[in-house]
Structure formats: structure tokens, C-alpha cells
Amino acid sequence: MDKETRFCPFKKEVARTMKRGKSGELITGYYDKFKRCAGERCMAYQSGKCLRLQKEARQ
């Protein structure tokens, strides 16, 4: 895996799993998964920097 590759906070996947427990109760689980930064292929990426992150830092 490339050490330069970063996770993008704007490409987040949220999933929900539901299953039944031993006594019939419903168990719901949630998880978040961040995807890798697309780099030059992303429209918010310019001159080696993410423009979305720069905008958040200014505020």
C-alpha cells in the first residue's frame, strides 16, 4: 500500500447491518468506512492539495 495515499473525509460509506440474536431480539450495527483519495482524478484536487480540506481549514 502506498504511504502517500490518504483517506478522503468526503468519500465516506456508511453501512447498517441487522440480524437476530439468540433470543430473537433485533441487533443493529453501523460502521463507517472512508475511501482512498482519488488524487489527480478528483475535481477538488489541484497542485497536489485537496481544495475541500483547504476550504474547511479557513473557516
N, C-alpha and C positions, 0 to 999 in steps of 0.2 A: 504494500500500500504506500502511496506517495505521501510523504510528510507535509508537503506543501498544500495538499488538498484540505479544504476546510468544510465545515458543515454550514449550511445556509439556514438562518433562522426564519426565512420566508418560505422555505420549501419543507414544511412540516406535514407529516402524515399522522393522523390520529385514528386509532382503531379501537373498536369495542368488541370484547368477546363476552358471550353469555353462555353459561352452562348450568346444569342442575347439580346440586350437591347430593350427598348420600341420603339425606332425609327429604329430598325433593325441593329444597329452597333454591331460588334463583341466585346465581353468583355472577356478578358483572365485573369485568376487568377492563381497564383502559390503559393504553400505552401510547406514548408519543415517540415518533421516530423522525429525526432530522436527516434530510438527504444531503448529499455532497454538493458543493458549489460547482456550478457549470463553467465557471471561469469566463473565458472569452466568448463562449456561446450564449451567455446571459446578456440581456439587453440593459441590465443595470450595472454592468461591469465595464470599466473604462480605465485605461492606463494602469492596469494591474491592481485596481482598487474597486471595491464594491460601493457604488453610489448610494445604495439604500442604507448601508451602515453609516456612511458619512452624514447623510441627512438626519438619522436618528441621533448621532453624536452632537450635532449642532443644537438640537432642541433641548 
